[in-house]
Amino acid sequence: SAQIADLQQKLLDADNGDRAKQRWDSIATILEAKCALKYLLGELVSSKVQESKLQSSLEQSQASCSDVQKMLLEERNHIADMEAEFQNQILVQEQQHQEKVNHSSWI
């Protein structure tokens, strides 16, 4: 089925290529050529506008991604600081407990 789909796509591509060639070959007058050129230039301008919009959107997305990555890094650092503080508090609590146990055993 993959080969059939591939062949169908090749046939469609060939057909489209033939149609484009036939259209180009059917231009017989300067007026038709001007119309075709005008159409093609319009399509080119439209493509360039679309490309510019997509490029701008991509740049905005990249900037947003960069901001999110920066915030994520800041949050990871904050969590690491909180974990270090928590571990420090656990050590202090353990030391205080040991001191109480040792003090109790002396009594």
N, C-alpha and C positions, 0 to 999 in steps of 0.2 A: 504493500500500500504506500510505503514511503517512496518507492521508485515511481509509482503511478502519479503521486502528488508532484514529484519532481518533474516528471515528463509534462504534466499538465501545466505547471508553472513555466516551463521552457516554451511550450506552445503559446501560452498567453503572452510571454515576453516577445517571442518572435512575431506574433500577430500584431502586437502593439508597435513593434519596430517597423513592420511592413506598413501599417496604417500611417505612421508618422512619415515614412518615406513617400507613401502615396500622396499624402496631403502636401508635402513639400514639392513633389513632382507635379502636382496639379496646379501650382501657382504659375500662371501664364502671363500675367500682365504686371506692370509696375504698380498699378493700384492695388492689386491683390498682394503683391510683395510688401507694399507699405502697410496694408492692413495686418498682414501676418507679423511684420516687424513691430508694429504698434502693440499688437497683442503680446508678443514675446517680451517686449520691454516692460509692459504692464505686469506680466508674470514675474519678471526679474525683480522689479521694484517691490512687488508684493512679497516675494521670497526674502529679499533683503530686510524688509520691515519685520517680517516674522522672525528672521534670524536674529535681528537686533533685540526684539522683545524676548526671545528665548535666552539670548546671552545675558540680558539684564536680569531676567528671572533666575538664571543660573548663578550669577554673581550675588544676588540677594540671598539665595538659598545657601551659598557657600559662606556668606557672612553670618547668616543665622546659625549655621552649623558650627562655625568657629566660636560664636558666642555661647552656644550650648555646651561645646566641649570645654570652654573656659570655666563656665559655671559648674560643670561636672567635676573638673579638676579641683576647683575651690571647695566644693562639697566633700570630695574625697579627702582633701587635706584637713577640712574641719572635722570629719569623722575620725580620721587618724589621730588628731589632737585630742578629741573627746575620749577615744579608746585609751590613749596614753595616760590621760588624766584619771580615767576609771581604773586602769591597772595600778597607777600610783596610789589611789585611794584604797584599793584592795590591799596593797602592801602595807600601807599605814595601819589599816584595820587589823591585819594579821600580826603586825608587830605589837600593836596595843594589846591584842588578845594574848600573845605570848608573854608579854610583860605581866599581864594580870594573872595568867596561869603560873608563871614563875614566882610572882609575888605571893600568890595563894599557897604555893607549896612551901614557902619559907615560914609561913605562919603556923 
